[in-house]
Amino acid sequence: MNNFYEEENEDFAAEDNTAETISLTVSNELAGMRLDAAIAKMLPEYSRSRITTWIKDGWVQCNGKPVAPKEKMIGGEELTVQVQQSDENQAYEPEAMDLDIVFEDDTVIVINKPAGLVVHPAAGNWTGTLLNGLLAHCSELSQVPRAGIVHRLDKETSGLMVVAKTLPAQNHLVQQLQNRSVKRIYRAVADGVVPFDGKIETLIGRDPHNRLKMAVVKFGGKEAITHVKVLERYLTHSYIECSLETGRTHQIRVHMREARHPLAGDPVYGNPRHVCSQPVKDVVKALKRQALHAHKLSFIHPKTGELVSFEAAIPDDMYHLLSVLRLESGLDSSLSKEVEWENTFEEDEDDWNEDDYDVQVVYVKD
């Protein structure tokens, strides 16, 4: 299940003393899987990369003998796992926090994530994450891998996420993500005047010059497709809507940078020297994040089979930026947050077709 989750599970914390020994029996359903993958299925509270390290270090035995992580299971094997203490072991502790829950039933939770909240524990963020909050909100999620999280948003990106409350629901949503039937529409403010709508289609991989960043690459990356629609144009910026076909790490941020229209305020991929008025510069600086919001989320409900769709209003910081941009451009800046601009996507998105976009990659000059 690791393939669907766009996140690096690199473990940097040093190992501590052994906390406990866990005995496991490989079920027939896991036959044919690698040892590390099978254990990750049975112990979802630990990342597969950490389990692989335990196997290589000799902390795991199969039928009383150490084996390689890639050893294939046939079913019925007796495993012993000596759990090594680390900060990661504390990552799955419930932590009470205020969650903006848009919808919840016995199958899924739809959350409006605020900017600044990390979705999943990782090096440097082992506590205070959305996962910790979800475990406190719904104790049953401790029985679902990754507490039901099937996709993520960057820490400083706000907006909608869906969480599965049961394993069947999680598998159903994962399949939808893989089949690209989950529709995710983002609102963003981009630098410069984006002249037309278009489709950005590239490969995205690790930046060869900076492994902490992502970049458009010619070889070795993963297919990434973003549809861009211009909602409004201002003197020095554009209000855009981005629809994702794929869900690569930092996809919209990387694609808009490649199109030479990086997102306003983006601390990693943005242009801090973008020419604009001082009032706009001040508001962008006050954002302290990229101006990106997951505005709309649609998917097939795993239990009812019905198409469900949710929207989350633009957060206050982005709305303030849009108001300043509209005022500077001579437009009405007093619109209610609930009012939509006229040239947004049509409500009937079942008719959405990529052929409506007349370019493959947006490469335009400011």
Secondary structure, DSSP 8 states (H G I E B T S, - for coil): -GGGS-------S----EEEEEEEE--GGGTTSBHHHHHHHH-TTS-HHHHHHHHHTT-EEETTB---TT-B--S--EEEEEEE--GGGGTT--------EEEE-SSEEEEEE-TT--SS-BTTBSSSSHHHHHHHH-GGGGGSGGGGB-S---TT-EEEEEEESSHHHHHHHHHHHHHT-SEEEEEEEEES---S-EEEEEEEEEETTEEEEEEEESSS-EEEEEEEEEEEE-SSEEEEEEEESS--TTHHHHHHHHTT--BTT-TTTS-TT----HHHHHHHHHH-S-SEEEEEEEEE-TTT--EEEEE----HHHHHHHHHHHHHTTS-----TT---TTS--S-GGG--GGG---SS-----
